[in-house]
Amino acid sequence: MSETLLDALQYYGAAAATFAALIVSLNLGERWTGWAFVIFVTSSLALIAWGFLQSDSEGIGWQNIALLCINCVGVYRHLIRKKPGDPAAAQE
């Protein structure tokens, strides 16, 4: 595997997770938090690939499989699920 690709996956995963955490910490609202979880999903995917393609890094891969599941819950809760009392939910 190309060392450049592995570096890109590793550093993208780290930078994207940091940026998403910043967005969540700013508490900018439901929609912003939902998009932060989308960024977390991309970070997890990059780090899963890096973890299993880089020798001796499988632990990061497995950790990010768990984080991917958690992040998908965040995407669902903040971007997909309609809450009771939400005008968009009442129209259905």
Secondary structure, 3 states (H helix, E strand, C coil): CCHHHHHHHHHHHHHHHHHHHHHHHHCCCHHHHHHHHHHHHHHHHHHHHHHHHCCCCHHHHHHHHHHHHHHHHHHHHHHHCCCCCCHHHHCC
